[in-house]
Amino acid sequence: MFVAYPFASVVFHSFTRWDGIAPAEWVGFHNFEVLWHDPLFRKSLRNNAIFALSVPIQVVVPLLVAYLIHRRVPGWRFFRSTVFLPAVYATVVIGILTATVLQLDGPLNQALGSVGLSSLQHEWLGSASTSLPVILLVLIWTNFGYNVLLYLAGMSAIDPTLEEAARIDGAGWSRILFSVVTPNLRSVLEIVLVVNTITAFAFMFAYIYTITNGGPGTDTYVSEFYIYQQAFTNQNMGYAAAIGVTLVLIVLAIGIFQIRVLTREKE
C-alpha cells in the first residue's frame, strides 16, 4: 500500500502528460526524450555527483575518529557525545540554522567584522562557488556522527585479543587500524559507502530547500529538488515522475555496482 502502489503509480505517470488533477494523457517515452536533452536535469545530476565526491571523506575520517574513541583517548566520552550531536537534529533544523548563520548580515559575517576581518565577509549562499561547498560541509558534518557510531558498533564486535597480539608484536596504532581493525570492518565499510553514496543522490532535498532553495538561480539544484519544482511549481507531474524513475535507476545502478565490486574484492 505504501511502497508498491506509489512506485507503480510513478512509473505509470512517467509515460503521461499529467498536471495532478485532470486525467493523465498517455505520451509514451516523450518525457524521457525531453529529459535526455534537458540541461537543467544534467546540471542537477552534476551537483549530486559533486556531493558524492564527499563519500571518501565520509568513509575514512569517521573511521579514524571512531578508532581514537575506541582506544579511549583522553576525553573520549566528550568527543563521542559531541561527534554524534548533529545526527540528533532534524535536517530541516540544521538547514535553517545554516542559512541563518551564513546570510549576508548573519552571525558569521558580523563576527568577522567585529574582529577586523571585514575583507573575509562574503555572501556565502549568493554564488555557486561558495554555496555548494557550504552544503557539502553541512552534509559531511550531519552524517559524521552516524558514520562514527556504525564504526564503533563494528569495532566493539572485534575480538580484543587480535589488537592485543598485534600490540605485543610491536605494531603501532596506525598499523593495528589498517591491518587488524579495518579488515574486520569490511561489512561496516560497505554499509557506510553505499548509504552515503545513496544519500548524495537521493536524500539532498531537505538541505537544498532549507539552505538555498535551489539558488542562486538554479546553481544548487539537485535531482530531488528539480522533481519538486516540476511537480509542485510547474504542475508537470508526468515529467517529474519521469525524473524520479530515472533517478531511481541511476541510484540502483550505482548501488549494484558498488556492492558487486566490494563482493568481488571480498571473494
C-alpha positions in Angstrom: 0.0 0.0 0.0 2.7 2.5 1.0 5.6 1.3 -1.3 4.5 -0.9 -4.2 1.4 1.1 -5.3 3.0 4.6 -5.2 6.1 3.3 -7.1 3.9 1.7 -9.7 1.9 4.9 -10.0 5.0 7.0 -10.5 6.2 4.6 -13.2 2.9 4.7 -15.0 2.6 8.5 -14.8 6.2 8.9 -16.1 4.7 7.9 -19.5 1.9 10.5 -19.3 1.3 14.2 -19.5 -0.4 15.0 -16.2 -0.9 18.1 -14.0 -2.0 16.1 -11.0 -5.7 17.0 -11.4 -7.0 16.3 -14.9 -7.0 12.8 -16.4 -3.5 11.7 -17.4 -2.7 11.7 -21.2 -0.5 8.9 -22.4 2.6 10.2 -24.3 4.8 7.2 -24.3 8.6 7.9 -24.0 8.2 11.6 -24.7 9.0 12.7 -21.1 12.2 10.7 -21.2 13.2 12.1 -24.6 12.7 15.6 -23.3 14.7 14.7 -20.1 17.6 13.4 -22.2 18.1 16.9 -23.7 17.2 18.8 -20.5 20.3 20.9 -19.5 18.8 21.7 -16.0 18.4 18.0 -15.3 22.1 17.4 -16.3 23.1 20.3 -14.1 21.1 18.9 -11.1 22.6 15.5 -11.6 26.1 17.0 -11.8 25.5 18.7 -8.4 24.5 15.3 -7.0 27.8 13.9 -8.3 29.7 16.8 -6.6 28.1 15.9 -3.3 29.0 12.2 -3.9 32.7 13.3 -4.1 32.5 13.7 -0.3 31.9 10.0 0.2 35.6 9.0 0.6 35.9 11.7 3.3 32.7 10.3 5.0 34.2 6.8 4.9 37.8 7.5 6.0 37.7 10.4 8.5 34.9 8.9 10.7 36.9 5.7 10.8 39.9 7.5 12.2 37.8 9.3 14.8 35.9 6.1 15.8 39.2 4.3 16.3 40.5 7.1 18.6 37.3 6.9 20.6 37.6 3.1 20.6 41.1 3.4 22.0 39.6 5.7 24.7 41.9 8.7 24.2 41.6 11.4 26.9 38.2 13.0 26.7 36.7 10.1 24.6 33.3 10.3 26.3 33.1 14.0 25.5 34.1 13.5 21.8 31.7 10.6 21.5 28.8 12.8 22.5 29.7 15.9 20.5 30.5 14.0 17.4 27.1 12.3 17.3 25.2 15.5 18.2 24.4 16.6 14.6 22.7 13.3 13.9 20.2 14.1 16.7 18.8 17.1 15.0 16.4 17.0 12.0 17.9 18.0 8.7 15.4 20.9 8.4 16.6 22.3 11.7 20.3 22.1 10.6 19.4 23.7 7.2 17.6 26.6 8.7 20.4 27.2 11.2 23.0 27.1 8.4 21.0 29.6 6.3 20.6 31.9 9.3 24.3 31.9 10.3 25.5 32.4 6.7 23.2 35.1 5.4 24.8 38.4 4.4 24.1 40.1 7.7 24.2 36.9 9.7 26.3 36.0 12.8 29.4 34.7 10.8 29.9 37.9 8.8 29.2 40.0 11.9 31.8 38.0 13.8 34.3 38.5 11.1 33.7 42.3 11.0 34.0 42.6 14.8 37.5 41.1 14.8 38.7 43.2 11.9 38.4 40.6 9.2 35.8 42.5 7.1 37.7 41.5 4.0 36.6 37.9 4.6 33.0 38.8 4.8 31.1 37.2 1.9 27.6 36.4 0.7 28.2 32.7 1.4 24.9 31.5 -0.2 24.9 34.0 -3.0 27.1 32.1 -5.5 27.7 28.5 -6.5 31.4 28.9 -5.7 30.6 29.1 -2.0 27.0 27.7 -1.7 27.9 24.3 -3.0 30.9 23.9 -0.7 28.7 25.1 2.3 26.1 22.4 1.6 28.8 19.8 1.1 30.3 20.7 4.5 26.9 20.6 6.2 26.3 17.1 4.6 29.6 15.8 5.9 29.0 17.3 9.4 25.5 15.9 9.7 26.4 12.4 8.7 29.7 12.3 10.6 28.3 11.1 13.9 26.1 8.4 12.4 29.1 7.0 10.5 31.3 7.1 13.6 28.5 5.2 15.5 28.4 2.5 12.9 32.2 2.1 13.1 32.1 2.0 16.9 29.5 -0.8 16.8 31.7 -2.8 14.4 34.8 -2.3 16.5 33.0 -3.5 19.6 32.5 -6.8 17.9 36.2 -7.4 17.1 38.0 -9.8 19.3 40.2 -7.6 21.6 42.9 -10.3 21.6 43.7 -9.6 18.0 44.6 -6.0 18.8 46.5 -7.1 21.9 48.5 -9.6 20.0 49.4 -7.0 17.3 50.4 -4.5 20.1 52.7 -7.2 21.7 54.3 -7.8 18.3 55.3 -4.1 18.3 52.6 -2.7 15.9 51.7 0.9 16.3 48.2 2.3 16.3 48.1 3.0 12.6 49.3 -0.5 11.7 46.7 -2.0 14.0 44.0 0.2 12.5 44.7 -0.6 8.9 46.0 -4.2 9.3 43.8 -5.6 12.1 40.7 -3.4 12.6 39.8 -2.3 9.1 39.8 -5.8 7.6 37.3 -6.9 10.3 35.1 -3.9 9.5 34.6 -4.7 5.8 30.8 -5.2 6.2 30.5 -1.9 8.0 32.6 -0.1 5.4 30.3 -1.5 2.7 27.3 -0.1 4.6 28.9 3.3 5.1 30.0 3.6 1.5 26.7 2.6 -0.1 24.5 4.5 2.3 26.4 7.8 1.9 26.5 7.4 -1.8 22.7 6.9 -2.0 22.3 9.9 0.4 24.3 12.2 -2.1 21.9 11.3 -4.9 18.5 10.7 -3.2 18.4 12.5 0.2 19.6 16.0 -0.5 16.2 17.8 -0.9 15.9 19.0 2.7 19.4 20.5 2.6 18.8 22.4 -0.6 15.3 23.5 0.2 16.2 25.0 3.6 19.7 26.4 2.9 19.5 27.8 -0.6 16.1 26.9 -2.1 18.0 25.9 -5.2 19.7 29.3 -5.6 21.3 31.4 -6.5 19.3 30.9 -9.7 19.5 27.2 -10.3 23.1 26.7 -9.2 22.4 24.4 -6.3 19.6 22.3 -7.9 19.8 18.6 -7.3 17.6 15.9 -8.9 15.2 15.7 -6.0 14.7 19.5 -5.9 14.1 19.5 -9.6 11.4 16.9 -9.2 9.8 19.1 -6.6 9.9 22.2 -8.9 8.4 20.3 -11.8 5.7 18.6 -9.8 4.5 21.3 -7.4 5.6 24.6 -9.0 5.1 23.8 -12.7 2.3 21.2 -12.1 4.1 18.9 -14.5 3.6 15.7 -12.6 4.3 13.4 -15.6 7.7 14.9 -16.3 8.5 14.9 -12.5 7.6 11.2 -12.4 10.0 10.6 -15.3 12.8 12.3 -13.5 12.0 10.3 -10.4 12.1 7.0 -12.3 15.4 8.0 -13.9 16.9 8.9 -10.6 15.8 5.6 -9.1 17.5 3.7 -11.9 20.7 5.7 -11.5 20.9 5.2 -7.8 20.1 1.5 -8.3 22.9 1.1 -10.9 25.4 2.8 -8.6 24.4 0.7 -5.6 24.6 -2.6 -7.5 28.0 -1.6 -9.0 29.4 -0.8 -5.5 28.1 -4.0 -4.0 29.4 -6.1 -6.8 32.9 -4.5 -6.6 33.0 -4.9 -2.8 31.7 -8.5 -3.0 34.3 -9.4 -5.7 37.1 -7.9 -3.5 35.9 -9.9 -0.5 36.0 -13.2 -2.5 
